[in-house]
Amino acid sequence: MAKAARLFEVVCPCCQAELKIDPETEAVITYKQPEKPRTIEDIGAGLEKLKGEAARREEAFRKSFEAEKMGAEVRARKFEELFKKAKESREEPPPVRDIDL
């Protein structure tokens, strides 16, 4: 019969999990995740926090929507100005491109 190898314990530096490793097979025999502390102690407080988050998300969406709408107007105005400038400078020949040389 093979002699029972003594397992040794290691704590993972990344996730703080406890690992028991068999030195003969070099395999993890058991794995225990660390307990995470509760972030919310009271269910009512958690519910209030979720309601606040929904309002915050809605406000962020509204601001983003308004900024996008204003961006579209700005792009349209820039296009109109460049189009006007292009119409006014029809007498000038188009600029020479590298590929034309």
Beta strands, then each sheet from edge to edge (+ up, - down):
strand 1: 8-11
strand 2: 18-22
strand 3: 27-32
sheet 1: 1+ 2- 3+
end
